[in-house]
Amino acid sequence: MQSLQYIETLRESVTSVLGAPPDPAPLRPQTLDCVEMPDYRCEHVTYQLSPNDWGFAYLLLPTDVSAPAPAVYCHHRHRNDFRLGKEDILTPSDDSGASLAVELVRRGYAVFAPDALGFGERRHPDSDGHAFDQAYNFYQLATRLLRGETLLRKVICDVSRGIDYLEMRPEIDKRYIGFIGHGYGGKMAIWSMALEPRIRAGVGHRGATTYRENVRRSDWIQTEFVVPRLLQVADLHHILSLVAPRPFLLSTTDDDPQSADAQTIYRQALPTYERHGVPQRLSFYSYPGGDVFERDMRHNAYTWLDSWLKPF
């Protein structure tokens, strides 16, 4: 089994290949709009990520709580549709008519749903369609590689800026911040928790695959996760091991061609949790079905988060 000293050395090595972080900037948060619903309110907010680079998000807050609420950072899918972004979190997930965000806020969580770089309000203002969006996405990677940086470091730092925003809101209990994602968001759940210690518990649904299997199968690799020399240092199960000892639920479906990879990632990360004496904090669920994050899957994910983010 890997020693805890090895894990810290691994963390340093991974951080090194990810390259330099973006330049710092003041947060300068603003609320752009607010919609009141019977049992929650939805704020449209913006905040500065790095100089002249602004994030946009929805913040849903329950109206029937008297104390600061636990929060869940919800990362949207890719879906090969750059227009959606955070709207994916507000869109009904199935025929239940309820979205991920609404279901979570009705369980008493503050819900934070931002756009990832290149998506939603963070698309290039001159975009005229999908081909432009794809080219802009590659441009974000290529220009950083020329400077010795990576797009993955940027999107992880954007997550950290979102946590900065949550921590400055008095409605939120910053001791209990979780993360949930599906597809692109599922991969970001692993990477974000590995490098952002303020996230207390996470759920990653579908999309988890090893880089070595991606290369072996000649699969498409999402631009955000292209990191030079990464395979000389780590694969995704190593990244998941960096989350320990914090709780993480990895789930998938049997129609996901990457589902076998997900189980391997879980099994290879589990010894690190055992080394910490908390193997119960890493779980793996596999469901029948396809790409839809169905109601029972979401319910199990919420229950998992409840057990770690709701102390009473």
C-alpha positions as MATLAB code, in Angstrom:
seq = 'MQSLQYIETLRESVTSVLGAPPDPAPLRPQTLDCVEMPDYRCEHVTYQLSPNDWGFAYLLLPTDVSAPAPAVYCHHRHRNDFRLGKEDILTPSDDSGASLAVELVRRGYAVFAPDALGFGERRHPDSDGHAFDQAYNFYQLATRLLRGETLLRKVICDVSRGIDYLEMRPEIDKRYIGFIGHGYGGKMAIWSMALEPRIRAGVGHRGATTYRENVRRSDWIQTEFVVPRLLQVADLHHILSLVAPRPFLLSTTDDDPQSADAQTIYRQALPTYERHGVPQRLSFYSYPGGDVFERDMRHNAYTWLDSWLKPF';
ca = [
       0.000    0.000    0.000;
       1.090    3.546   -0.731;
       2.470    5.477    2.243;
       1.015    8.841    3.178;
       4.406   10.422    2.430;
       4.171    9.003   -1.095;
       0.758   10.646   -1.465;
       2.124   14.068   -0.566;
       5.017   13.602   -3.008;
       2.469   12.607   -5.651;
       0.424   15.745   -4.951;
       3.516   17.910   -5.465;
       4.362   16.114   -8.725;
       0.830   16.486  -10.097;
       0.752   20.164   -9.155;
       4.066   20.641  -10.939;
       2.931   19.183  -14.287;
      -0.300   21.205  -14.143;
       1.770   24.370  -14.471;
       1.342   27.833  -13.035;
      -2.018   29.092  -11.755;
      -3.729   32.181  -13.212;
      -2.707   35.575  -11.887;
      -4.599   36.611   -8.734;
      -7.335   39.243   -8.766;
      -9.869   40.639   -6.281;
     -13.167   38.740   -6.237;
     -15.423   41.820   -6.740;
     -18.706   39.855   -6.533;
     -21.963   41.247   -7.886;
     -25.557   40.030   -7.970;
     -27.002   40.639  -11.433;
     -30.544   39.422  -10.860;
     -32.673   37.511   -8.361;
     -35.793   35.394   -8.897;
     -37.950   34.553   -5.882;
     -39.641   31.153   -5.809;
     -42.020   29.863   -3.099;
     -39.336   27.868   -1.258;
     -36.027   29.229   -2.607;
     -34.484   32.141   -4.450;
     -32.167   31.984   -7.447;
     -29.486   34.656   -7.783;
     -27.577   35.284  -10.980;
     -24.096   36.295   -9.816;
     -20.721   37.236  -11.242;
     -17.252   37.398   -9.688;
     -13.690   37.890  -10.917;
     -11.637   34.745  -11.495;
      -8.386   36.313  -12.665;
      -7.620   39.746  -14.131;
     -10.399   40.697  -16.588;
     -11.827   37.157  -16.497;
     -15.263   36.874  -14.926;
     -17.239   33.891  -13.740;
     -21.028   33.622  -13.925;
     -23.165   31.348  -11.789;
     -26.571   30.660  -10.330;
     -26.787   30.548   -6.556;
     -29.939   28.922   -5.202;
     -30.705   29.529   -1.542;
     -33.473   27.859    0.486;
     -35.792   30.362    2.144;
     -36.942   28.218    5.061;
     -33.621   27.910    6.957;
     -32.611   30.048    9.929;
     -28.893   29.152   10.040;
     -26.118   29.045    7.422;
     -26.764   26.137    5.030;
     -24.397   23.502    3.659;
     -23.561   24.117    0.008;
     -23.110   21.941   -3.068;
     -21.011   23.057   -6.021;
     -22.749   21.596   -9.112;
     -20.587   21.219  -12.231;
     -22.428   20.864  -15.533;
     -21.878   18.250  -18.238;
     -20.139   18.831  -21.566;
     -22.773   17.370  -23.893;
     -20.832   18.838  -26.830;
     -23.052   21.910  -26.424;
     -21.186   25.012  -25.288;
     -24.375   27.071  -25.108;
     -25.726   25.282  -22.051;
     -23.190   25.479  -19.240;
     -24.907   26.181  -15.927;
     -28.340   25.965  -17.592;
     -27.758   22.195  -17.634;
     -28.005   22.214  -13.819;
     -31.379   24.006  -13.938;
     -32.781   21.821  -16.728;
     -35.050   18.939  -15.601;
     -32.938   15.785  -15.467;
     -35.751   13.418  -16.482;
     -39.539   13.249  -16.690;
     -39.802   14.108  -12.981;
     -39.679   17.777  -14.023;
     -37.121   18.600  -11.321;
     -33.578   19.798  -11.943;
     -30.472   18.842  -10.009;
     -30.333   22.347   -8.555;
     -33.978   22.463   -7.494;
     -33.868   18.991   -5.951;
     -30.805   19.922   -3.889;
     -32.078   23.313   -2.732;
     -35.309   21.650   -1.597;
     -33.183   19.319    0.550;
     -31.833   22.375    2.370;
     -28.637   22.984    0.414;
     -27.329   26.208   -1.043;
     -26.619   25.279   -4.672;
     -23.839   26.904   -6.693;
     -23.926   26.276  -10.455;
     -21.290   28.167  -12.512;
     -20.324   28.140  -16.177;
     -17.053   26.419  -17.001;
     -14.626   28.279  -19.260;
     -16.007   28.424  -22.816;
     -19.564   27.480  -21.800;
     -22.731   29.516  -21.294;
     -21.944   33.144  -20.497;
     -18.227   32.331  -20.818;
     -18.424   31.553  -24.536;
     -16.501   33.931  -26.757;
     -18.724   36.956  -27.514;
     -18.098   36.543  -31.255;
     -19.198   32.907  -31.325;
     -21.354   32.072  -34.324;
     -21.901   28.419  -33.514;
     -20.471   25.080  -32.509;
     -17.403   25.100  -34.774;
     -16.308   28.446  -33.343;
     -16.867   27.189  -29.783;
     -14.716   24.104  -30.406;
     -11.923   26.209  -31.894;
     -12.091   28.616  -28.938;
     -11.893   25.680  -26.556;
      -8.713   24.440  -28.280;
      -7.317   27.995  -28.273;
      -7.696   28.076  -24.474;
      -5.530   24.953  -24.241;
      -2.953   25.897  -26.885;
      -2.158   29.389  -25.602;
      -1.605   28.047  -22.100;
       0.686   25.270  -23.293;
       2.845   27.877  -25.015;
       3.253   29.614  -21.646;
       3.976   26.398  -19.738;
       0.487   26.344  -18.218;
      -2.468   23.999  -18.708;
      -6.179   24.439  -19.228;
      -6.838   21.893  -16.484;
      -5.014   24.052  -13.933;
      -7.170   26.994  -15.032;
     -10.520   25.220  -14.673;
      -9.501   23.802  -11.265;
      -8.507   27.296  -10.131;
     -11.895   28.517  -11.343;
     -13.500   25.997   -9.000;
     -11.422   27.377   -6.137;
     -12.603   30.890   -6.960;
     -16.152   29.609   -6.773;
     -15.379   28.269   -3.294;
     -13.971   31.714   -2.420;
     -17.301   33.192   -3.453;
     -19.283   30.702   -1.376;
     -17.155   31.385    1.686;
     -17.921   35.108    1.588;
     -21.685   34.530    1.576;
     -23.136   34.637    5.129;
     -25.976   32.275    4.141;
     -23.505   29.405    3.664;
     -21.791   27.207    6.241;
     -18.288   27.057    4.783;
     -17.458   23.989    6.881;
     -19.826   21.913    4.755;
     -19.206   22.444    1.049;
     -19.720   19.500   -1.306;
     -19.318   18.880   -5.020;
     -21.386   16.928   -7.540;
     -20.846   16.442  -11.260;
     -21.908   14.261  -14.187;
     -19.670   13.497  -17.191;
     -17.346   16.513  -17.488;
     -18.524   17.442  -14.016;
     -17.776   13.940  -12.722;
     -14.149   14.202  -13.805;
     -13.962   17.684  -12.327;
     -15.292   16.334   -9.022;
     -12.210   14.109   -8.750;
      -9.680   16.694   -9.906;
     -11.164   19.557   -7.884;
     -11.275   17.608   -4.640;
      -7.727   16.356   -5.170;
      -6.400   19.922   -5.203;
      -9.016   21.929   -3.288;
      -9.072   20.888    0.400;
     -12.086   23.043    1.277;
     -14.448   20.641   -0.511;
     -15.635   18.258    2.208;
     -17.354   15.518    0.150;
     -17.962   14.759   -3.511;
     -19.884   12.733   -6.077;
     -18.649   11.975   -9.594;
     -21.158   10.272  -11.922;
     -19.939    8.756  -15.225;
     -16.993    9.850  -17.314;
     -14.208    8.515  -15.087;
     -11.632    6.738  -17.204;
      -7.877    6.223  -17.051;
      -5.644    8.115  -19.426;
      -3.858    4.896  -20.354;
      -7.136    3.306  -21.450;
      -8.039    6.444  -23.384;
      -4.787    6.148  -25.316;
      -5.040    2.367  -25.754;
      -8.571    2.616  -27.183;
      -7.784    5.755  -29.214;
     -10.681    7.482  -27.464;
     -11.332   11.215  -27.702;
      -9.737   13.064  -24.790;
     -11.527   16.198  -23.663;
      -9.385   19.303  -24.196;
      -9.527   20.386  -20.558;
      -7.799   17.182  -19.443;
      -4.807   17.279  -21.808;
      -1.741   17.708  -19.572;
       1.787   17.191  -20.960;
       3.839   14.617  -19.024;
       0.920   13.702  -16.760;
       1.262    9.982  -17.483;
       4.864   10.132  -16.302;
       3.476   11.122  -12.907;
      -0.066    9.807  -12.415;
      -3.277    8.399  -13.846;
      -6.815    9.088  -12.663;
      -6.791    6.560   -9.804;
      -3.783    8.386   -8.391;
      -5.734   11.643   -8.567;
      -8.670   10.053   -6.723;
      -6.268    8.824   -4.025;
      -5.367   12.483   -3.377;
      -8.957   13.074   -2.240;
      -8.481   10.778    0.781;
      -9.495   10.820    3.577;
     -12.466   12.953    2.481;
     -15.617   11.110    1.340;
     -16.133   10.445   -2.357;
     -18.798    8.510   -4.284;
     -17.861    7.306   -7.770;
     -20.832    6.047   -9.788;
     -21.441    4.887  -13.339;
     -23.871    2.955  -15.555;
     -23.350   -0.325  -17.338;
     -23.988    1.297  -20.743;
     -21.040    3.626  -20.137;
     -18.103    2.258  -22.190;
     -15.858    3.618  -19.430;
     -17.666    1.812  -16.581;
     -15.016   -0.905  -16.267;
     -12.403    1.843  -15.973;
     -14.416    3.494  -13.181;
     -14.433    0.319  -11.112;
     -10.682   -0.091  -11.640;
     -10.110    3.512  -10.557;
     -12.120    2.850   -7.393;
     -10.244   -0.376   -6.558;
      -6.841    1.219   -7.108;
      -7.653    4.279   -4.975;
      -9.221    2.266   -2.128;
      -5.885    1.213   -0.503;
      -5.115    4.865    0.223;
      -8.425    5.207    2.074;
      -7.592    2.009    3.946;
      -4.230    3.487    4.850;
      -6.081    6.431    6.383;
      -8.338    3.970    8.252;
     -11.514    5.168    6.474;
     -12.300    2.750    3.606;
     -16.040    3.424    4.062;
     -15.514    6.969    2.815;
     -14.865    5.797   -0.756;
     -17.809    4.125   -2.482;
     -18.591    2.834   -5.955;
     -22.109    2.410   -7.384;
     -22.909    0.891  -10.774;
     -26.411    1.085  -12.274;
     -28.163   -0.373  -15.298;
     -28.923    2.254  -17.897;
     -27.426    4.860  -20.153;
     -26.314    8.473  -20.042;
     -29.243    9.938  -18.073;
     -28.590   10.706  -14.396;
     -31.863    9.081  -13.353;
     -33.946    9.788  -10.281;
     -32.768    6.830   -8.176;
     -29.136    7.569   -9.026;
     -29.563   11.202   -8.009;
     -31.373   10.200   -4.805;
     -28.486    7.917   -3.818;
     -26.005   10.698   -4.567;
     -27.976   13.164   -2.429;
     -28.191   10.664    0.419;
     -24.429   10.191    0.246;
     -23.885   13.946    0.437;
     -26.395   14.244    3.301;
     -24.367   11.805    5.393;
     -21.266   14.020    5.181;
     -22.602   17.560    4.804;
     -25.481   17.598    7.283;
     -24.038   17.212   10.778;
     -27.438   17.281   12.523;
];
